[in-house]
Amino acid sequence: MDRLTAYMPPREPLAHPKQDLRRSYHDGQAPDLPTTSGVSIWRVLTFVPAILTTLALIAAFTDFFAMDGLTGFETGLIALIAVTFFWISLSVSTVTVGVLNLLRRPPQKARAVTPIKTALLVPVYNEDPSDVFGNAAAMLGALAATDHPHDYTLFILSDTRDEAIAQHELHAFANLQARSDQNLQIHYRRRPDNVDRKVGNLADWVENWGGGYAAMLVLDADSLMSAEAIVALTDEMSADPSAGLIQSVPQLFGADTLFGRVQQFSNTVYGAVLAEGLAKWADREGNYWGHNAIIRTAAFAASAGLPKLDTFRSKGALILSHDFVEAGLLRRAGWSVRFLPRIKGSYEEVPANLIDYTRRDRRWCQGNLQHLNILGSKGFHTVTRFHLFHGAMSYLLSPAWFALLTVWAVMGVSEDQNVISYFTGDNPQVAWPQMSQINNIFILLFMYGMLLAPKFLGATAISRTGLSMRDLGGPVQFVVSFLTEIVVSVLYAPILMVQQTIAVARTYLGFKEKWVPQPRAGGQYSVLTHVKFHAVETLVGAALVFGMWEGIITLWLAPIALSLAGAVPLSMLSGVKLTDYKWAARQMGTSEVFNAPQIIRSAKLERKRLRQVLEEADRIAAE
């Protein structure tokens, strides 16, 4: 046994063949899937209103543009409006379905649970060992104090390349092993190289040790789960022999910056109802978000081996956003993929500032756009194809919105006061419709109303999601936080639109995004870095402001123009720690701030303790 696997149990191999996306596949071990009554009705209630609302908008804009017949440009513009609006409308209808289902609260049926041998897998790559092992210590302590029938084993699966960090991992592992409950086994493995990144890391475990475990609960480096959540997911896997993967909705925690709190508050208040709606219409054709999910090991091994992907740019490319594809492969093979948002206690951390968020988003964009090459794969369920397409569209919508913004700006105030006539002295070739004040007000109110509707619907259903006003700081604090989140989100939305447009452009121009560890505490960036990073938004915003000053661009674009022109200071503001100021510390706080669960409190203490242990080890080594 080599030194890199010296802390692992004896190997129990499991075949993990690569899947052929050109041929259908069904796992002979998969049982017949049970039928969920009413799922078709929920899908109709989700998609039909979105389609009908979009068709009504198409009819309205067709009538609006058709002064002397529709030109090809106007037809394309209407199509662009329809595409962007459909996804907004789908979000509204999904949240509405979520609210309706929360109001129903169907009774939970008791199910037979048998013990399952489960591996808790924590893949890491150059992460802070005190945070990773601190979270692991908190979870192991919680499981040791909880009565359950299952057998859990923790595996830290390291792909770390930095030798100093690797030494810290070994110190933290030894400390964790010495302090853990004897009934909970802990193992550590570091690969000699990180072939195929996280996909290869997990595949290595499945192929070498997966045969010894009925289920694997895949975590991320920043994952934290309560014992109740871990046991609930394991119980569900035990009680449902058709389940290949079960996931709850990850809640965000640990945010103390302005941008982090916006994400955390939004995830808590609005994300719960969105997740409820998604779970209802997706049913057993759910999706996978890469971590905090329990997976039937044998099903994953037999059905979800990821092949290399041939695209028009490269041959044998690694599938990047692998989670969506793995969920699709499990469902293709006959296993259900379920989403249970009412299981609480599943957590992950959040990027602290706008630049860190955007850099992570660029990696996700590259992976999600890659899914367009997989849509035609054989055997995928229709809902799986929609998940893949939706993931890609979540990024392609930003260039579409940017194109609409450009058209709106070029159209200007009137036929004689627009960008084309200003710079050329000629009337534009396209006969713009007259954009009256009423037209502008109607468009703005309608679009903002649809964009904000999920937030208001989520706020009205708070009590049904298990939250109380105490968890949100009280009624007054909640209202202040709710309004603050809306204002801040509106400020950052145009910047994110441009940054996602850049991400799409970078992907199609062939830029390869580096998959590096996320700065959990937030990167520290100079003013010059912010200026370079947000140069495009600043120039676009300055151009819009100039056009308004000259009277050739409608003032109704002022909120967008000011946001883009102020991208640099807004980006710098995004990383400001609200906890440094007494008056701001409560803003956009959630239960993780006002009424932190025991697992979060324990994790913070364990992180601090391990940080001190590692600092002491460094001091001794230096002497």
ABEGO torsion letter per residue (X at the ends): XBAAAAABBBBBBBBBBBBBAABBBBBAABBBBBBBBGAAAAAAAAAAAAAAAAAAAAAAAAAAABAAEBBAAAAAAAAAAAAAAAAAAAAAAAAAAAAAAAAAGBBBBBBBBBBBBBBBBBBBBGBBAAAAAAAAAAAAAAAAABBBABBBBBBBBBABABAAAAAAAAAAAAAAAAABBAABBBBBBBBABBBGEAAAAAAAAAAAAAAABABBBBBBAABBBBAAAAAAAAAAAAABAABABBBBBBBBBGBABAAAAAAAAAAAAAAAAAAAAAAAAAEAABBBAGBGBBBBAAAAAAAABBBBBBBAABBGBBBABAAAAAAAAAAAAGBBBBBBAABBGBBBBBBABAAAAAAAAAAAAAAAAAAAAAAABBGBBAAAAAAAAAAAAAAAAAAAAAAAAAAAAAAEABAABBAAAAAAGBBBABBBBBBBAAAAAAAAAAAAAAAAAAAAAAAAAAAAAGBBAAAAGEAAAAAAAAAAAAAAAAAAAAAAAAAAAAAAAAAAAGBBBBBBBBBAAEBBBBAAAAAAAAAAAAAAAAAAAAAAAAGABBAAAAAAAAAAAAAAAAAAAAABBAAABAAAAABGBBAAAABBBAAAAAAAAAAAAAAAAAAAAAAAAAX
